[in-house]
Amino acid sequence: MKTHLAIDLGAGSGRVIAARHDGAKLAMEVVSRFDNVPVEFAGHLFWNLPQLLQDIRAGLRAAAAKYGRIASVGVDTWGVDYGLLDKSGRLLGLPYIYRDGRNTTVNTEAVFDLVGKRALYDATGIQFMDFNTIFQLHAERAEPASLLELADRLLFMPDLVNYALCGEKANEATIASTSGLVDLQTRDFSPSLLSGIGVPPSLFRTPVAPGTVLGAVRGLPGLEGVPLVAVGSHDTASAVAAVPADPATSWGYLSTGTWALLGVETEKPILTDDSYELNYTHEGAANGKIRFLRNCTGMWMIQELRRAWTEQDGGAKPSWDGLMHEAEAAEPFRSLLDPDYPQFAMPGRMPEKIVEFCRLTGQPIPETRGQFYRAAMEGVVMRYRQVWGDLARLTGRRRDVLHMIGGATRDAMHCQMTADALGASISCGPDEGAAMGNAIAQMVGLGDLRDFDDGRRLVRDSIQIAHWAPQNPAAWDEAYPRWLAAKQKAGL
């Protein structure tokens, strides 16, 4: 039995998970969970990296105490955010959160003026979002006393954790691909783009591939000398690496969490006018292919609703099961929401924002928690439907099956809604997709698996896959034009 430790960090929480491999199957056991709580200072939002590192080290120590010998460690996180180091290797301030207010459309347009909007897309293939690293760096360059003047290296969030654990300053390929700074053809940082926004190319190194052994863990009793492997350190890259797809089928994937990533794997980029206009993205896959996808709002609205209700009830959190049952009892398609409405993207006041959207679009206002929850979930799934149709048109083929991975696969209503809305067969699992893909990359790096195809076979052998078939697609067919009309009324 070998034990690989996956450090899996999300925008709201983190976990240290043990992947236990007996030679035939992979079993996932959560060692520790901890909150990822941002800090606010001087009107800006930052990630509390010191606290995250403290919680990660505590989880690693607990794993060593529980399992004894550890085979390897790997780290995955969300994309785009970064920290700057000086020549002594010191961190120059806490990393900004991608939802911080300095990431604005005005800043994005300023970058387009410098490098050209279509030229940027053709070079990187990356979806335009106000918080892409390229736009964040332009905002940093515009500061009166920019930290870029003191910086020697830039490390993305998982790179920072790797550096803290083993002392190696490396940029991993899948996380780098989310930045809007990597040339899609060379798979390296683009000197012309960096120069165009006034950022020194010397801050970066050629990205290393998933499965590269970076070094050895240091400073942790019981883990000294354990290999630290660069995994698909963008959490979606790791999640997609764990999709238990049959290679004989044509398939797509939906990785669910705070964000929902709906896409397909491709060998070559799709840099058409339609892809550009619809803002589809090309991110690195752990196996070296391209993840062609659309980044959509996932469970964010529902997480924010629950947070608002928790505050309203003096800290008592409503249970997920209770909220789901209330939503199941609520009238379907009463209030149709667009999860991409800009006001929904910022933290806070989610119930009030939903009310504002309904008033703006002339729809009934939700009155109960079940109505709010159902409206948010239906809006998210309607967006899935739109993207699923776009993918068929952009790639020239409809897929046989959609693989859903991530924690939201535990929500039966969500899975059935998705099958009905898409009119497609849905296969759910694994729910710990990112951690499983993280472990697969470690095993590839150590030679325990030949390649990532071997890893997918291992996942198929290790989990129970839940299957969902459409039951009431006609209701979604009827509601979809009304959702599109509400979207148009909102100016989207």
C-alpha positions in Angstrom: 0.0 0.0 0.0 1.4 3.4 -1.0 0.1 6.7 0.3 0.2 9.9 -1.8 -0.9 13.1 -0.3 -3.0 15.6 -2.4 -3.1 19.1 -1.1 -6.3 20.4 -2.8 -7.0 24.1 -2.2 -10.2 25.8 -3.3 -11.3 29.4 -3.1 -13.3 28.7 0.1 -11.6 25.8 1.8 -8.7 23.4 1.6 -8.0 19.7 2.3 -5.2 17.3 2.7 -6.4 14.0 1.2 -4.6 10.7 1.3 -4.7 8.7 -1.9 -4.1 5.0 -0.9 -3.0 2.7 -3.7 -2.9 -1.0 -3.2 -1.7 -1.8 -6.7 -5.3 -2.3 -8.1 -7.5 0.5 -6.8 -7.1 4.0 -5.5 -9.0 5.0 -2.3 -9.3 8.6 -1.1 -9.4 9.5 2.6 -9.7 13.0 3.8 -7.0 13.7 6.5 -7.9 17.3 7.3 -10.2 20.2 6.2 -9.7 23.9 6.8 -11.3 27.1 5.8 -9.7 29.5 3.3 -10.7 32.8 4.7 -9.5 36.0 2.9 -8.3 39.0 4.7 -9.2 42.6 3.9 -6.7 45.4 4.3 -6.9 49.0 3.1 -9.9 48.2 0.9 -8.4 45.2 -0.8 -8.9 41.4 -0.5 -5.9 39.1 -0.1 -5.4 35.4 0.4 -4.1 34.5 3.9 -1.1 32.5 2.6 0.6 32.2 6.0 -2.6 30.6 7.5 -3.0 28.3 4.5 0.6 27.1 4.9 0.1 26.5 8.6 -3.1 24.4 7.9 -1.4 22.5 5.1 1.6 21.6 7.3 -0.7 20.5 10.1 -2.6 18.3 7.6 0.7 16.8 6.3 1.9 16.1 9.9 -1.4 14.4 10.7 -1.1 12.2 7.6 2.4 11.2 8.4 1.3 10.3 12.0 -1.6 8.2 10.6 -0.1 6.4 7.7 3.6 6.3 8.4 5.6 6.3 5.3 4.4 8.8 2.6 5.3 8.1 -1.0 4.8 11.7 -2.4 3.0 15.0 -2.1 1.3 17.3 -4.7 -0.5 20.6 -4.7 -3.4 21.9 -6.8 -5.3 25.2 -6.4 -7.5 27.6 -8.4 -6.0 29.6 -11.3 -4.7 33.1 -12.1 -3.6 34.4 -8.7 0.1 34.8 -7.8 2.7 36.1 -5.4 5.9 38.0 -6.1 9.2 37.2 -4.5 12.3 39.4 -4.2 15.9 38.3 -4.9 16.1 36.9 -1.4 13.1 34.7 -1.9 10.9 36.8 0.3 7.2 37.2 -0.4 6.4 40.8 -1.4 3.0 41.1 0.2 0.0 38.7 0.4 -1.4 37.6 -3.0 -4.5 39.5 -4.2 -7.8 37.6 -4.6 -9.1 37.4 -8.1 -12.4 38.9 -6.9 -10.6 42.1 -5.6 -12.0 45.4 -6.8 -8.9 46.4 -8.7 -9.7 43.9 -11.4 -12.0 46.0 -13.6 -13.2 46.1 -17.2 -11.4 49.5 -17.5 -8.1 47.7 -16.7 -8.9 44.9 -19.1 -9.6 47.4 -21.9 -6.3 49.2 -21.2 -4.4 45.9 -21.8 -6.3 45.4 -25.1 -5.2 48.9 -26.1 -1.5 47.8 -25.5 -1.4 44.4 -27.1 -4.7 44.1 -29.1 -7.7 42.0 -28.0 -7.8 39.6 -31.0 -4.0 39.3 -31.0 -4.1 38.4 -27.3 -6.7 35.7 -27.9 -4.9 34.3 -31.0 -1.6 34.1 -29.0 -2.9 32.5 -25.8 -6.4 31.2 -26.6 -7.5 32.2 -23.1 -11.0 33.3 -22.2 -11.1 37.0 -21.3 -12.0 37.5 -17.6 -11.2 40.7 -15.7 -9.1 38.8 -13.2 -6.8 36.9 -15.6 -3.1 37.3 -14.5 -2.2 39.5 -17.4 -4.8 42.0 -16.3 -3.8 41.7 -12.6 -0.2 42.4 -13.6 -1.2 45.5 -15.5 -3.1 46.7 -12.4 0.0 46.1 -10.4 2.2 48.0 -12.9 -0.2 51.0 -12.6 0.3 51.2 -8.8 2.2 54.3 -7.6 4.8 52.1 -5.9 4.6 48.9 -7.9 5.9 45.7 -6.3 7.1 44.7 -9.8 10.1 47.1 -9.2 11.3 44.8 -6.4 10.2 41.5 -7.8 12.6 38.8 -9.0 10.2 35.9 -9.5 6.4 35.4 -10.0 4.9 32.2 -8.6 1.3 31.2 -9.0 -0.6 30.0 -5.9 0.3 26.3 -6.1 3.9 27.3 -7.1 4.1 29.3 -3.9 3.0 26.3 -1.8 5.5 24.1 -3.6 8.2 26.7 -2.9 7.3 26.8 0.8 7.4 23.0 1.1 10.5 22.2 -0.9 12.3 25.4 -1.7 12.0 25.1 -5.5 10.8 28.1 -7.5 9.0 26.6 -10.5 6.1 27.6 -12.7 3.9 24.5 -13.5 2.4 24.3 -17.0 -1.4 23.9 -16.3 -1.6 26.7 -13.8 0.6 29.0 -16.0 -1.8 28.3 -18.9 -4.6 30.1 -17.0 -2.7 33.4 -16.9 -3.2 34.8 -20.4 0.6 35.0 -20.7 1.5 31.7 -22.2 1.8 31.3 -26.0 -0.5 28.5 -27.1 2.0 27.3 -29.7 5.2 27.3 -27.7 3.6 26.5 -24.3 6.0 29.1 -22.8 5.5 32.6 -21.5 5.3 35.1 -24.3 8.1 37.7 -24.1 6.1 40.0 -26.5 3.0 40.0 -24.3 5.0 40.5 -21.1 7.0 43.4 -22.7 3.7 44.8 -24.1 2.4 45.3 -20.5 5.7 46.3 -19.1 6.4 43.2 -17.1 10.0 41.7 -17.1 10.1 38.2 -18.7 12.8 37.3 -16.2 10.0 36.9 -13.5 9.1 33.6 -15.2 10.7 30.2 -16.1 9.6 27.8 -18.8 6.7 25.8 -17.2 7.4 22.3 -16.0 5.1 19.5 -17.0 2.8 17.6 -14.6 4.6 14.6 -13.3 7.9 16.4 -12.7 9.5 15.8 -9.4 10.4 19.2 -8.1 12.3 18.3 -5.0 11.8 16.9 -1.5 9.7 18.2 1.4 11.8 19.8 4.1 11.2 21.1 7.6 8.4 18.7 8.4 9.2 15.7 10.8 8.0 12.5 9.3 8.0 13.9 5.8 11.7 15.0 5.3 12.9 13.9 1.9 9.4 12.9 0.6 9.2 13.7 -3.1 7.2 16.8 -4.0 5.7 16.3 -7.5 4.4 19.1 -9.8 0.9 17.8 -10.6 -1.8 19.4 -12.8 -1.6 22.2 -10.3 -4.7 24.0 -11.7 -7.4 22.1 -9.9 -9.5 21.7 -13.0 -6.5 20.2 -14.8 -6.2 17.6 -12.0 -10.0 17.0 -12.0 -10.1 16.4 -15.8 -7.1 14.0 -15.4 -9.4 11.9 -13.2 -12.3 11.7 -15.6 -13.0 7.9 -15.9 -13.8 8.2 -19.6 -13.9 5.2 -21.9 -11.5 6.1 -24.8 -14.0 4.5 -27.2 -16.6 7.1 -26.4 -16.8 10.8 -27.4 -17.1 12.7 -24.1 -17.1 16.0 -22.5 -16.5 17.0 -18.8 -18.1 19.3 -16.3 -15.9 20.0 -13.2 -18.2 21.5 -10.6 -17.3 23.6 -7.6 -17.4 27.3 -6.9 -16.8 27.5 -10.7 -18.1 25.2 -13.3 -15.7 24.2 -16.1 -17.5 22.6 -19.1 -15.5 21.5 -22.0 -13.7 18.8 -24.0 -10.1 17.6 -24.6 -8.6 18.5 -27.9 -5.2 18.0 -29.6 -5.3 21.3 -31.5 -6.6 24.8 -30.6 -9.9 26.1 -32.0 -9.1 29.8 -32.8 -12.1 30.5 -34.9 -14.1 33.8 -35.0 -17.0 32.0 -33.2 -14.6 30.7 -30.5 -13.3 34.3 -30.1 -16.7 35.9 -30.0 -18.1 33.3 -27.5 -14.9 33.7 -25.4 -13.9 30.0 -25.1 -10.6 29.1 -23.5 -7.7 26.8 -24.2 -6.0 25.7 -20.9 -3.3 23.1 -20.4 -4.3 19.5 -19.6 -2.2 17.3 -17.3 -1.6 14.9 -20.2 -0.3 17.6 -22.5 -3.5 18.1 -24.5 -5.7 21.2 -24.5 -8.7 21.7 -22.3 -11.1 23.6 -24.6 -13.8 24.9 -22.3 -16.0 27.7 -21.0 -15.5 28.9 -17.4 -19.0 29.4 -15.9 -20.3 30.3 -12.5 -20.8 27.1 -10.6 -22.0 26.8 -7.0 -20.9 30.3 -6.1 -24.4 31.8 -6.0 -25.6 28.9 -3.8 -22.6 29.2 -1.5 -23.2 32.9 -1.2 -26.9 32.4 -0.4 -26.0 29.9 2.3 -23.5 32.4 3.7 -26.1 35.1 3.8 -28.6 32.9 5.6 -26.0 31.8 8.1 -25.3 35.4 9.0 -29.0 36.1 9.1 -29.5 33.2 11.6 -26.7 34.3 13.9 -24.1 31.7 12.6 -26.4 28.7 12.3 -25.7 27.1 8.9 -28.6 25.7 7.1 -27.9 22.1 6.0 -27.3 21.4 2.3 -29.8 18.5 2.4 -32.4 20.7 3.9 -32.0 23.4 1.3 -32.1 20.9 -1.5 -35.4 19.4 -0.2 -36.9 22.9 0.0 -35.7 23.6 -3.5 -37.2 20.3 -4.8 -40.5 21.4 -3.4 -40.4 24.8 -5.0 -42.1 25.7 -8.3 -39.8 25.1 -11.3 -38.7 27.9 -13.7 -40.5 30.5 -11.6 -37.5 33.0 -11.7 -34.9 32.5 -14.4 -31.5 33.8 -13.4 -28.3 34.4 -15.4 -25.4 33.4 -13.3 -23.1 35.5 -15.4 -24.9 38.7 -14.3 -21.9 40.9 -13.2 -23.4 41.8 -9.8 -23.5 38.2 -8.8 -19.7 37.9 -9.1 -18.8 39.9 -6.0 -19.2 38.6 -2.5 -22.1 39.6 -0.3 -25.8 40.4 -0.5 -26.7 37.5 -2.8 -30.4 37.3 -1.9 -30.7 41.1 -2.5 -28.9 40.8 -5.8 -31.2 38.1 -7.0 -34.2 40.2 -6.1 -32.6 43.1 -8.1 -32.1 40.8 -11.1 -35.7 39.6 -11.0 -37.0 43.2 -10.8 -34.7 44.3 -13.7 -36.0 41.4 -15.9 -39.7 41.6 -14.8 -39.9 38.2 -13.1 -41.4 37.0 -9.9 -39.3 37.6 -6.9 -38.3 34.5 -4.8 -39.9 34.6 -1.4 -38.6 31.4 0.3 -35.2 29.8 0.6 -36.3 26.9 -1.6 -37.3 29.4 -4.3 -34.0 31.2 -4.1 -32.0 28.0 -4.1 -34.0 26.5 -7.0 -33.7 29.7 -9.1 -29.9 29.8 -8.6 -29.5 26.1 -9.5 -31.7 26.3 -12.6 -29.8 29.4 -13.8 -26.5 27.6 -13.4 -27.8 24.5 -15.4 -29.4 26.7 -18.1 -25.9 28.1 -18.7 -24.6 24.5 -19.0 -27.2 23.9 -21.7 -26.0 26.9 -23.6 -22.3 26.0 -23.4 -23.0 22.3 -24.3 -24.7 23.5 -27.5 -21.8 25.9 -28.2 -19.3 23.1 -27.8 -21.1 20.9 -30.3 -21.1 23.6 -32.9 -17.5 24.8 -32.3 -16.0 21.3 -32.3 -18.2 19.9 -35.1 -19.5 17.0 -33.0 -21.9 16.1 -30.3 -20.6 14.1 -27.4 -21.9 10.7 -26.3 -21.7 11.4 -22.6 -21.0 14.2 -20.2 -18.7 13.3 -17.2 -19.5 15.3 -14.1 -16.8 15.5 -11.5 -16.5 17.3 -8.2 -18.4 17.8 -5.0 -21.6 19.0 -6.7 -22.1 15.5 -8.1 -23.4 14.6 -4.6 -26.5 16.8 -5.3 -29.0 14.5 -7.0 -31.2 17.4 -8.1 -28.3 19.1 -9.8 -27.4 15.9 -11.7 -30.9 15.2 -12.8 -31.4 18.8 -13.9 -28.2 18.7 -15.9 -29.3 15.5 -17.7 -32.7 17.0 -18.5 -31.4 20.4 -19.6 -28.7 18.9 -21.9 -30.8 16.0 -23.1 -27.7 13.9 -22.5 -26.4 10.9 -20.6 -24.6 12.0 -17.5 -21.9 9.9 -15.7 -21.0 11.2 -12.2 -17.8 10.6 -10.4 -15.4 10.9 -8.9 -16.5 13.5 -6.4 -12.9 14.0 -5.3 -11.8 14.6 -8.9 -9.1 17.2 -8.3 -7.5 15.2 -5.5 -7.6 12.0 -7.5 -6.1 13.6 -10.6 -3.4 15.2 -8.3 -2.5 11.7 -7.0 -2.4 10.3 -10.5 0.2 12.9 -11.6 2.3 12.0 -8.5 2.1 8.3 -9.5 3.1 9.1 -13.1 6.0 11.1 -11.8 7.2 8.3 -9.6 6.8 5.7 -12.3 3.9 3.8 -10.6 1.7 4.6 -13.6 2.9 4.6 -17.2 0.9 7.7 -18.2 -2.4 9.6 -17.6 -4.4 7.0 -19.7 -3.3 4.5 -17.1 -4.5 6.9 -14.5 -8.0 7.1 -16.0 -8.2 3.3 -16.1 -7.2 3.2 -12.4 -10.1 5.7 -11.6 -12.6 3.5 -13.5 -11.5 0.5 -11.5 -11.7 2.4 -8.2 -15.0 4.1 -8.1 -18.7 3.6 -8.5 -20.0 5.7 -11.4 -23.5 7.0 -11.1 -25.5 7.4 -14.3 -28.3 9.8 -15.0 -30.6 9.8 -18.0 -33.0 12.6 -19.1 -36.5 12.3 -17.6 -38.1 15.6 -18.4 -36.2 17.4 -21.1 -39.3 19.0 -22.6 -39.8 21.3 -19.6 -36.2 22.6 -20.1 -36.8 23.0 -23.8 -39.9 25.2 -23.0 -38.1 27.3 -20.3 -34.8 27.8 -22.3 -36.1 30.6 -24.6 -37.5 32.4 -21.5 -34.1 32.2 -19.9 -32.5 33.6 -23.0 -35.1 36.5 -23.0 -34.3 37.3 -19.3 -30.6 37.2 -20.2 -31.2 39.7 -23.0 -33.2 42.0 -20.7 -30.3 42.1 -18.3 -28.1 43.3 -21.1 -26.1 40.1 -21.4 
